[in-house]
């Protein structure tokens, strides 16, 4: 088989690219350095033998790329949408936070602050804030200006501290505007509707792999890393070394679609004639604890944690969305926190993280004794740091030498998601095909 494109990376950006390329008649090899497909959509086995995502995931009804792909591979009926509810753990109480009524009933702030909270949220979510403010003010300064000191201190400051760690003064307000718009679009009939896949993301991943294999134009290799690449300008092709568990195989291809981070790509191709390096990007790390329990640990799908003493900023009661039958009859939830690579939590072992998780759960619920198992998951490259002046990598920057780069830096001001990963992969493929 003549290889047209080597797709590097086995996450959903790589899948989106590979699917689009084989549909255009290309012969594709996709390689993944780890033992499993899926990237940040990877799953793990629970104590019941069922699977859950290592990092929580939900979908929106406007996730066009994901929904169309699911229909194409004949599992569209596996994506279900259900109404979800939000709670907020403040310093002085745990309250529902589902809409205007709950906010007006909240006793922790006066009517003027409540009106300011509602008006500011509507303004951010409806595009009424001008570009100068969105791109010129940091999250901290912008939210403080829009909502005032009290609302900012109670509602926003704990959340953005947990999400952006030390970078809250370097992330533009536009990020929050993007989140508000996304959330408002997912609301109907007085509530927010979120989606999940029956059988977890493992169902989607496995079906994609089988679908690709059945095209006759695709091969996929796990435990395989791109070690080196040499360009032949005369034949306009690449000779690459693929390391599969210590054994190097050399293949030739016309194009390389790289779906990892900019810095690693720059290292691989740095000695190639006419290569133009992409700007390096920083990443937030994610710490996500899967909690298995015999009882539900909250009445809300999503809880924003605003208590200063908590090591985590969000609690996601996934089984309220999916039902316990997805996990063999147990309840599954997540505690999450984003940190920088040098944050103290990154130096903690799993047992220390579990202690922090139990301490946080004790702030949320009296049902901590129903916890039967916890699994700690980490990612050192969970989310791109989008500081002031951030520009995502230009996919076609090195098209002249047949190298294309796409990753979650390409979705700003939106945020990483399965849908956006697929969309970036499709854009990668479009650039490759159009390059001839």
Secondary structure, 3 states (H helix, E strand, C coil): CCCCEEEECCCHHHHHHHHHHHHCCCCEEEECCCCCCCHHHCEEECCCCCEEECCCCCECCCCHHHHHHHHHCCCHHHEEEEEECEEEEECCEEEECCCHHHHHHCCCCCHHHHHHHHHHHHHHHCCCCCHHHHHHCEHHHHHHHHHHHHHHHHHHHHHHHHHHHHHCCCEECHHHHHHHHHHHHCEECCEEEEEEECCHHHHHHHHHHHHHHCCCCEEEECCEEEEEEEEECCCCEEEEEEEECCEEEEEEECEEEECCCHHHHHHHHCCCCCCCCCCCCCEEEEEEEEEEECCCCCCCCEEEECCCCCCCCEEECHHHHHCHHHHCCCEEEEEEEEECCCCHHHHCCHHHHHHHHHHHHHHHCCCHHHEEEEEEEEEEEEEECCECCCCCCCCCCEHHHCEEECCHHHHCCCCCCHHHHHHHHHHHHHHHHHCC
